[in-house]
Amino acid sequence: MIRAILYEDNENLRSSLTSLLQWQHDVELITAMPDARTVLADIEQFQPDVVLMDIDMPDVNGIEALKQVRSVHEQLPVVMLTVFEDNDHIFNAICAGASGYLLKKNFDQIVPAIKDVLNGGAPMTGVIARKVLALFPRPARSKQEEETLLSAREQELLQLLIKGYSYKMIADELHIALETVRSHIKKIYRKLQVNSATEAIYKVSRDKLP
C-alpha cells in the first residue's frame, strides 16, 4: 500500500483529491493538510511514501515547503500539483527538487503519477514536459562540429550541384564569379570530407545533409 500525504489549501479541491485517492485499492491517503507549515513534522509522524504538494498556499508556499523537505529527505518523492504553467514556477519547482509536476485539471494523471514516481519516473503533464525541455538550452556545438557545418551560401550552392548544374551555370544562377564557385566547392568538399561532386551528392542524399 502506497502511503501519501496531500497539501492543498483549496477545500473543495482537497476534498475531491481525497475522494479520488480513497477509491484506490493500492494508495492510502494518510492525511490531507490545508497548508505546509508542519511539513517536516508531518513527514516524521506519518512516514509517507510520496508527498503531493500544492504550490500556491498561504504562509509557506509549496516550493518553500519542498525546499524544507529536501533539506532533510533528499529521496522522498514530492509531486507538485498546481494550476501554474508558467516557466518561472516550473523552473523554481524543478530547481528545488520536485519529483514531478502535474496540473490540477489533469485528475486522471495523479494516481499513475504516484506509481510512476515511486518507480523512479519523473511524471509531468504533457504541456509541462514540453516547457521543461524548452527551459534547457541545446548543447553548444563543438568547434569541430561548427567547422563542418555548411553556410547558407554553401547549402544553396550544393543544392544547385545536386540538381545537376555545372560550375558555370551555378555562377550565372547565383550571380557570382566562376572562381568563387570553385572556392565554395572546395570548402564544401573539405567539410563533407569528399573529393568529388558525385561523392558530395551521395553523402548528402545518404545522410540527409546539410
C-alpha positions as CSV (number, residue, x, y, z in Angstrom):
1,M,0.0,0.0,0.0
2,I,1.4,3.4,-1.0
3,R,1.2,6.0,1.8
4,A,0.6,9.5,0.6
5,I,0.3,13.0,2.2
6,L,-1.6,15.8,0.4
7,Y,-1.1,19.5,0.9
8,E,-3.8,21.7,-0.7
9,D,-5.3,24.9,0.6
10,N,-8.4,24.9,-1.6
11,E,-11.0,23.0,0.5
12,N,-13.1,21.8,-2.5
13,L,-10.1,20.5,-4.4
14,R,-8.7,18.9,-1.2
15,S,-12.0,17.1,-0.8
16,S,-12.1,16.0,-4.4
17,L,-8.5,14.7,-4.3
18,T,-9.2,12.9,-1.0
19,S,-12.2,11.2,-2.6
20,L,-10.2,10.2,-5.6
21,L,-7.4,8.6,-3.6
22,Q,-9.8,6.9,-1.2
23,W,-11.2,4.9,-4.1
24,Q,-7.7,3.5,-4.9
25,H,-7.0,0.0,-3.6
26,D,-3.3,0.5,-3.6
27,V,-3.0,4.1,-2.4
28,E,-3.7,5.2,1.1
29,L,-4.1,9.0,1.8
30,I,-2.8,9.3,5.3
31,T,-3.7,12.9,5.8
32,A,-4.7,16.0,3.7
33,M,-3.5,19.3,5.1
34,P,-4.6,22.8,4.2
35,D,-1.1,24.3,4.5
36,A,2.5,23.1,4.7
37,R,3.6,24.8,7.9
38,T,4.2,21.5,9.6
39,V,5.5,19.5,6.6
40,L,8.7,18.2,8.3
41,A,6.8,17.2,11.5
42,D,4.1,15.6,9.3
43,I,6.6,13.5,7.4
44,E,8.3,12.4,10.6
45,Q,4.9,11.4,12.1
46,F,3.3,9.7,9.1
47,Q,6.3,8.3,7.2
48,P,4.7,8.7,3.7
49,D,6.0,7.1,0.5
50,V,5.0,10.2,-1.5
51,V,4.0,13.8,-1.0
52,L,1.5,15.7,-3.2
53,M,2.2,19.4,-2.8
54,D,0.2,22.4,-4.0
55,I,2.3,25.4,-4.9
56,D,0.1,28.4,-4.1
57,M,-0.5,28.1,-0.3
58,P,-0.6,30.7,2.5
59,D,2.2,31.1,5.0
60,V,4.5,28.5,3.4
61,N,4.1,28.0,-0.3
62,G,4.7,24.7,-2.0
63,I,8.2,25.5,-3.3
64,E,9.4,26.7,0.1
65,A,7.9,23.5,1.7
66,L,9.7,21.4,-1.0
67,K,13.0,23.1,-0.1
68,Q,12.4,22.2,3.6
69,V,11.6,18.6,2.7
70,R,14.8,18.3,0.5
71,S,16.9,19.7,3.4
72,V,16.1,16.6,5.3
73,H,14.7,14.0,2.9
74,E,16.6,14.0,-0.3
75,Q,15.0,10.9,-1.8
76,L,11.3,11.3,-0.7
77,P,9.2,11.8,-3.9
78,V,7.4,15.1,-3.9
79,V,4.9,15.7,-6.8
80,M,3.8,19.3,-7.3
81,L,0.1,19.8,-8.1
82,T,-0.6,23.2,-9.5
83,V,-2.6,25.5,-11.8
84,F,0.6,27.3,-12.9
85,E,2.0,26.6,-16.3
86,D,4.5,29.5,-16.5
87,N,8.2,28.9,-16.8
88,D,9.2,30.6,-13.5
89,H,7.1,28.2,-11.3
90,I,8.2,25.2,-13.3
91,F,11.8,26.1,-13.2
92,N,11.7,27.0,-9.5
93,A,10.0,23.8,-8.6
94,I,12.5,21.7,-10.6
95,C,15.5,23.5,-9.1
96,A,14.0,23.0,-5.6
97,G,13.9,19.2,-6.2
98,A,10.4,18.4,-7.4
99,S,10.0,14.8,-8.4
100,G,7.1,15.6,-10.8
101,Y,4.9,18.5,-11.9
102,L,1.2,18.0,-12.7
103,L,-1.6,20.4,-13.5
104,K,-4.6,20.0,-11.1
105,K,-7.0,19.8,-14.0
106,N,-5.4,16.5,-15.1
107,F,-7.0,14.4,-12.3
108,D,-6.7,11.2,-14.4
109,Q,-2.8,11.6,-14.2
110,I,-2.5,11.8,-10.5
111,V,-2.7,8.2,-9.5
112,P,-0.5,7.0,-12.3
113,A,2.0,9.7,-11.4
114,I,2.2,8.5,-7.8
115,K,3.1,5.0,-9.1
116,D,5.4,6.3,-11.7
117,V,7.4,8.5,-9.3
118,L,7.9,5.5,-6.9
119,N,9.3,3.5,-9.8
120,G,11.9,6.2,-10.4
121,G,10.0,8.2,-13.0
122,A,9.5,12.0,-13.2
123,P,5.8,12.4,-14.1
124,M,4.8,15.6,-15.8
125,T,1.7,16.8,-17.6
126,G,2.4,16.8,-21.4
127,V,2.3,20.6,-21.7
128,I,4.7,20.9,-18.7
129,A,7.1,18.4,-20.2
130,R,7.4,20.5,-23.4
131,K,8.0,23.6,-21.4
132,V,10.7,21.9,-19.3
133,L,12.5,20.8,-22.5
134,A,12.4,24.4,-23.7
135,L,13.9,25.7,-20.4
136,F,17.2,24.0,-21.1
137,P,19.4,25.3,-24.0
138,R,20.5,22.9,-26.6
139,P,24.2,21.9,-26.1
140,A,26.6,24.1,-27.8
141,R,28.3,22.6,-30.9
142,S,32.0,21.7,-30.6
143,K,34.5,23.6,-32.6
144,Q,34.9,20.6,-34.9
145,E,31.1,20.4,-35.5
146,E,31.0,24.1,-36.2
147,E,33.8,23.7,-38.8
148,T,31.8,21.0,-40.6
149,L,28.5,23.0,-40.9
150,L,27.7,24.3,-44.3
151,S,26.9,28.0,-44.5
152,A,23.7,29.2,-46.1
153,R,25.5,30.1,-49.3
154,E,27.2,26.7,-49.4
155,Q,23.9,24.9,-48.9
156,E,22.4,26.9,-51.7
157,L,25.3,26.1,-54.0
158,L,25.2,22.4,-53.1
159,Q,21.5,22.2,-53.9
160,L,22.2,23.5,-57.3
161,L,25.1,21.0,-57.7
162,I,22.6,18.2,-56.7
163,K,20.2,19.4,-59.4
164,G,22.9,18.9,-62.0
165,Y,24.1,22.5,-62.5
166,S,27.6,23.0,-63.9
167,Y,30.0,25.4,-62.2
168,K,29.3,28.0,-64.9
169,M,25.5,27.5,-64.5
170,I,25.9,27.9,-60.7
171,A,27.9,31.1,-61.2
172,D,25.2,32.5,-63.5
173,E,22.4,31.5,-61.2
174,L,23.9,33.0,-58.1
175,H,25.5,36.0,-59.9
176,I,29.0,35.2,-58.6
177,A,32.3,34.6,-60.3
178,L,33.3,31.2,-61.5
179,E,36.4,31.3,-59.2
180,T,34.1,32.0,-56.3
181,V,32.0,28.9,-57.1
182,R,35.2,26.8,-57.2
183,S,36.3,28.2,-53.8
184,H,32.9,27.3,-52.3
185,I,33.0,23.9,-53.8
186,K,36.5,23.2,-52.3
187,K,35.1,24.3,-48.8
188,I,32.1,22.0,-49.2
189,Y,34.3,19.1,-50.2
190,R,36.5,19.7,-47.2
191,K,33.6,20.0,-44.8
192,L,31.9,16.9,-46.1
193,Q,35.2,15.0,-46.4
194,V,34.7,14.1,-50.0
195,N,36.7,14.6,-53.2
196,S,34.1,15.0,-56.0
197,A,30.7,16.3,-56.8
198,T,29.4,12.7,-57.1
199,E,30.7,11.8,-53.6
200,A,29.1,15.0,-52.2
201,I,25.7,14.3,-53.7
202,Y,25.9,10.7,-52.5
203,K,26.8,11.8,-48.9
204,V,24.1,14.5,-48.8
205,S,21.4,12.0,-50.0
206,R,22.6,9.3,-47.6
207,D,22.9,11.5,-44.5
208,K,20.1,14.0,-45.3
209,L,22.5,16.8,-45.2
210,P,23.0,19.7,-44.9
